[in-house]
Amino acid sequence: MRAGWLAAWLCVAAATGGLRAGDGEAAKLAPYYPTPQTIVGRMLQLGGLKAGEKVFDLGSGDGRIVILAAEKFHAQAVGIEIDADLCRQSLARIVKLGIEKSAHIVHGDLLAQNYSSADLVTVYLLPDSINGKVQPLLDRQLKKGARVVAHDFEFHNWTPEKVVNIADDGDGRSHTLFLYRK
Ligand SMILES: C[S@@+](CC[C@H](N)C(=O)[O-])C[C@H]1O[C@@H](n2cnc3c(N)ncnc32)[C@H](O)[C@@H]1O
């Protein structure tokens, strides 16, 4: 999975010249490359998400993790997404499903949010973003016992409690999930 993912990122970087925090814009920490629906449930299961818990998806794309967390796991789910179209798409689906009370999308920079209330955080971002920017933020903000599930790219300075390798997502692609606990 990683090669395809990185290729997608290189295409975006080449097309845009890359976005940097110093440009006065939020840093683009990954391109839009959705987690397959079959893997979304596995991430939330691995994170041990329970009804009423608070989960944040960092860079929520089309909102699929937020929506499943709210609809099937009965969690309070929040997605942070920088792309306005993806936010609109997520919100339209949330409204259509009638889950506005438990599924929320914040249009903004995931690095400018507060995750101190999180029971679970899900992350599918580029390795440099995870290790250079997200990890220091979560180290500062997460409460003791909070869990983090990372898709395909690990947090190098943390030791995973569990690593799950999925050989085939139904489309012939493999995935690795990492569970961390503060
Ligand atoms: C690989 S996709 C993952 C989408 C979703 N979490 C999933 O697993 O299906 C990464 C997402 O992060 C968003 N993103 C990148 N940088 C961001 C930032 N600084 N703040 C908020 N969202 C960001 C991208 O627009 C993209 O939708």
The ligand as an SDF file (V2000), in Angstrom:
LIG
                    3D

 27 29  0  0  0  0  0  0  0  0999 V2000
   -4.8070    9.9340    3.6440 C   0  0  0  0  0  0  0  0  0  0  0  0
   -6.2130   10.9630    3.8210 S   0  0  0  0  0  0  0  0  0  0  0  0
   -7.0610   10.0910    5.1130 C   0  0  0  0  0  0  0  0  0  0  0  0
   -8.5430   10.3750    5.1290 C   0  0  0  0  0  0  0  0  0  0  0  0
   -9.3030    9.5990    6.2190 C   0  0  0  0  0  0  0  0  0  0  0  0
   -8.7450    9.8470    7.5240 N   0  0  0  0  0  0  0  0  0  0  0  0
   -9.2950    8.1390    5.9160 C   0  0  0  0  0  0  0  0  0  0  0  0
   -8.5090    7.4200    6.5850 O   0  0  0  0  0  0  0  0  0  0  0  0
  -10.0350    7.7050    5.0170 O   0  0  0  0  0  0  0  0  0  0  0  0
   -5.5220   12.3970    4.6880 C   0  0  0  0  0  0  0  0  0  0  0  0
   -6.4790   13.5640    4.8210 C   0  0  0  0  0  0  0  0  0  0  0  0
   -5.8510   14.5620    5.6240 O   0  0  0  0  0  0  0  0  0  0  0  0
   -6.2370   15.8430    5.1450 C   0  0  0  0  0  0  0  0  0  0  0  0
   -5.2550   16.8360    5.6430 N   0  0  0  0  0  0  0  0  0  0  0  0
   -3.9600   17.0000    5.2370 C   0  0  0  0  0  0  0  0  0  0  0  0
   -3.3700   17.9890    5.9440 N   0  0  0  0  0  0  0  0  0  0  0  0
   -4.2850   18.4510    6.8340 C   0  0  0  0  0  0  0  0  0  0  0  0
   -4.2670   19.4580    7.8410 C   0  0  0  0  0  0  0  0  0  0  0  0
   -3.1760   20.1900    8.0980 N   0  0  0  0  0  0  0  0  0  0  0  0
   -5.3880   19.6520    8.5710 N   0  0  0  0  0  0  0  0  0  0  0  0
   -6.5220   18.9140    8.3280 C   0  0  0  0  0  0  0  0  0  0  0  0
   -6.6090   17.9540    7.3710 N   0  0  0  0  0  0  0  0  0  0  0  0
   -5.4910   17.7120    6.6350 C   0  0  0  0  0  0  0  0  0  0  0  0
   -6.2320   15.6510    3.6300 C   0  0  0  0  0  0  0  0  0  0  0  0
   -6.9880   16.6560    2.9770 O   0  0  0  0  0  0  0  0  0  0  0  0
   -6.8460   14.2430    3.5100 C   0  0  0  0  0  0  0  0  0  0  0  0
   -8.2330   14.2930    3.3720 O   0  0  0  0  0  0  0  0  0  0  0  0
  1  2  1  0
  2  3  1  0
  2 10  1  0
  3  4  1  0
  4  5  1  0
  5  6  1  0
  5  7  1  0
  7  8  2  0
  7  9  1  0
 10 11  1  0
 11 12  1  0
 11 26  1  0
 12 13  1  0
 13 14  1  0
 13 24  1  0
 14 15  1  0
 14 23  1  0
 15 16  2  0
 16 17  1  0
 17 18  1  0
 17 23  2  0
 18 19  1  0
 18 20  2  0
 20 21  1  0
 21 22  2  0
 22 23  1  0
 24 25  1  0
 24 26  1  0
 26 27  1  0
M  CHG  2   2   1   9  -1
M  END
$$$$
